[in-house]
């Protein structure tokens, strides 16, 4: 999703996108720039997140992935959200 209002998807598009991700048999997570889990499909929840995903961060879920590694990844991805 983009931060530019002219390219922002409608809520219906976003819902359809999330429904499609939920159907994916592979683990899928959407994270914000801080690494907090915004969405996790059933496969991801079953694999490593658990039912309580609220306020979970990627660096907590994958301890081998350090905060500095996360920050480098975010910097490489640029400023779009």
N, C-alpha and C positions, 0 to 999 in steps of 0.2 A: 504494500500500500504506500502511496506517496503522500508527502505532506502538502503538496501543491493542491489547493482546492479544485483547480480546473481538471485535474486528473484523478481525483478521489473517486473511489467506487461507491456505488449506492449501498445502503444497508442490505438490500436484497442480494446484491452481488457478493458482498462479504459473507452473508449467511450461506449462500450457495458454495462459496469457496471453502468455508469451514466444514460444511457437510461433505464435500468431496474429500477433504483431508481426513475426515473421520472414517470414511469408507476405505481408505488406504490400509492394506494389511500390514504395512511396514510402520515402525514408530516414526511419528512426525510431531515436532514441537515448534511452536512459534514463540519467539523470545523478544523482549524489548531490548533497547540499547544497554540496559543495566544487567541483562542476563536473566531477568525474571520471566518465569513461564507465563505466557498469555493464553496459550492453548496447547493441549496435548491430546492426541487421539487415543483410542482405547489401547492400541498396541504399545504406545509410549507409556501410558499409565501402568499397564501390566508389566512392562519390562523394568522400569527403573524409577518411576515417579511416585507411584502409589496414589491412592485416592485423594489424599490431602496435598494438592499441588499449589494451593494459595500461598503466596509469599515465598515460593521456592525459587531458588536461583540456580542457574546452570552449574556454577562453580561448586555448589553444595551437592548437586545430584551427581556430578562427575568430578570427584575430588582431584583427579589427576590433571584436570584442566584448570590451571591457575587463573587468578584474577588478571595477572599481567598478560597471559595468553589471550584471555577474553578481550582485554583492552586493545591488543594488537589486531585482533580479528575485526573488532568494531572500527578501528581506524582505517583498516584496509577497505572496508565496505563503504566508506564515505559517510556523508551526512544525511542521506535520504532515509526516510523511515517507512 
